[in-house]
Structure formats: structure tokens, C-alpha cells
């Protein structure tokens, strides 16, 4: 299993995914890898190689109360693109999953 925290430490609450990854890193059982991803997320495609499952943690605007967890099975569902509309990334979460699905490299 792979856990990837995504975010930008310089953009307020966009650091949430990175903070989750940092807290989990020393608490996960053997066999779980924890990574942090900053900036453009095309590197996620490489991260996924060999992973049986991935949990990606990122902040998003969902309209739900702060702290609400939104779970999406990216193999079968599209990510809500409007939730990532304020991203500073040129290639973001939505694009990474769409390309991964197209290239059939999603875990």
C-alpha cells in the first residue's frame, strides 16, 4: 500500500495532505510506504508503479464542512474537478488520475 500526501506548505490549508503524510510516516505498519508530493503531480504516475493500492490525501473545496473526508475510487469514478479548481498546480490530482486511468497504470 502507498499513501501519498499532496500539498503546498506555502498555501495555508493546502498543506493538509503533507501534514497527514508526515504524521503517518512513523505510524504505519510494515508494507505501507508514505510519500509527499509537491508541485506538479505527474510524478504520481511513477509513484504508483508496483503499488497494489494507493491512498492519496489532498485538501479540496467540496462545499462540505472543514475536515470532511471525500472518498473516490479513481479506478471507477472521476474525481470532482470542481473541488480542485483553486489549485496552483499545472498538472494536478484530477489530471493525474485521468491520465493514469487512460494509460491503465492505476493500482
C-alpha positions as CSV (number, residue, x, y, z in Angstrom):
1,X,0.0,0.0,0.0
2,X,1.1,3.5,-0.8
3,X,-0.1,6.7,1.0
4,X,0.7,10.0,-0.8
5,X,0.2,13.3,0.9
6,X,-0.2,16.1,-1.7
7,X,0.1,19.8,-1.0
8,X,1.9,23.1,-0.8
9,X,3.3,24.2,2.5
10,X,3.1,27.9,1.4
11,X,-0.6,27.9,0.7
12,X,-2.5,27.8,4.0
13,X,-4.7,24.7,4.3
14,X,-3.2,23.2,1.1
15,X,-0.6,21.8,3.4
16,X,-3.1,19.3,4.9
17,X,-2.1,16.3,2.7
18,X,1.6,16.9,3.6
19,X,0.9,17.1,7.3
20,X,-1.1,13.8,7.2
21,X,1.8,12.1,5.4
22,X,4.3,13.4,8.0
23,X,2.2,12.2,10.9
24,X,1.5,8.8,9.3
25,X,5.1,8.1,8.3
26,X,6.2,6.8,11.7
27,X,2.9,5.1,12.5
28,X,2.2,2.8,9.5
29,X,2.8,-0.9,9.6
30,X,5.4,-2.7,7.5
31,X,4.5,-2.8,3.9
32,X,3.0,0.7,3.8
33,X,5.0,3.4,2.1
34,X,4.3,7.1,2.8
35,X,5.4,9.8,0.3
36,X,4.9,13.5,-0.1
37,X,4.2,15.2,-3.4
38,X,4.7,19.0,-4.0
39,X,4.1,20.9,-7.2
40,X,3.1,19.3,-10.4
41,X,1.8,15.7,-9.8
42,X,2.9,13.9,-13.0
43,X,5.3,12.0,-10.7
44,X,2.3,10.3,-9.2
45,X,2.3,8.0,-12.2
46,X,5.8,6.8,-11.3
47,X,4.9,6.5,-7.6
48,X,2.0,4.1,-8.4
49,X,4.3,1.6,-10.2
50,X,4.2,-1.6,-8.2
51,X,1.6,-0.4,-5.7
52,X,-1.4,-2.6,-5.1
53,X,-3.4,0.2,-3.6
54,X,-3.0,4.0,-3.1
55,X,-4.5,6.4,-0.6
56,X,-4.0,10.0,-1.8
57,X,-4.6,12.8,0.7
58,X,-5.1,16.3,-0.5
59,X,-7.1,19.4,0.5
60,X,-10.0,20.3,-1.7
61,X,-13.0,22.6,-1.8
62,X,-16.0,20.3,-1.6
63,X,-18.6,22.6,0.0
64,X,-18.8,20.2,3.0
65,X,-17.7,21.2,6.5
66,X,-13.9,21.5,7.0
67,X,-12.4,18.1,7.8
68,X,-14.9,16.2,5.8
69,X,-13.3,13.2,4.1
70,X,-14.3,12.6,0.5
71,X,-13.5,9.1,-0.8
72,X,-13.4,8.4,-4.5
73,X,-12.4,5.1,-6.1
74,X,-10.4,6.5,-9.0
75,X,-10.5,3.2,-10.9
76,X,-14.2,3.6,-11.4
77,X,-15.1,7.2,-10.7
78,X,-14.0,10.5,-11.9
79,X,-12.6,12.9,-9.4
80,X,-14.8,16.0,-8.8
81,X,-12.8,18.5,-10.9
82,X,-14.6,21.5,-9.3
83,X,-13.1,20.5,-5.9
84,X,-9.6,21.2,-7.1
85,X,-10.5,24.4,-9.1
86,X,-8.2,26.7,-7.0
87,X,-5.1,24.5,-7.4
88,X,-1.8,26.2,-8.2
89,X,-0.6,23.0,-9.9
90,X,-0.4,22.9,-13.7
91,X,-0.8,19.1,-13.6
92,X,-2.9,18.2,-10.6
93,X,-4.8,15.4,-8.9
94,X,-7.6,15.3,-11.3
95,X,-5.3,15.2,-14.3
96,X,-3.0,12.6,-12.7
97,X,-5.9,10.2,-12.1
98,X,-7.4,10.8,-15.6
99,X,-4.1,10.1,-17.3
100,X,-3.4,7.1,-15.0
101,X,-6.8,5.7,-16.0
102,X,-6.2,6.3,-19.7
103,X,-2.7,4.7,-19.5
104,X,-4.0,1.9,-17.3
105,X,-1.5,2.4,-14.6
106,X,-3.8,3.0,-11.7
107,X,-3.2,0.5,-8.9
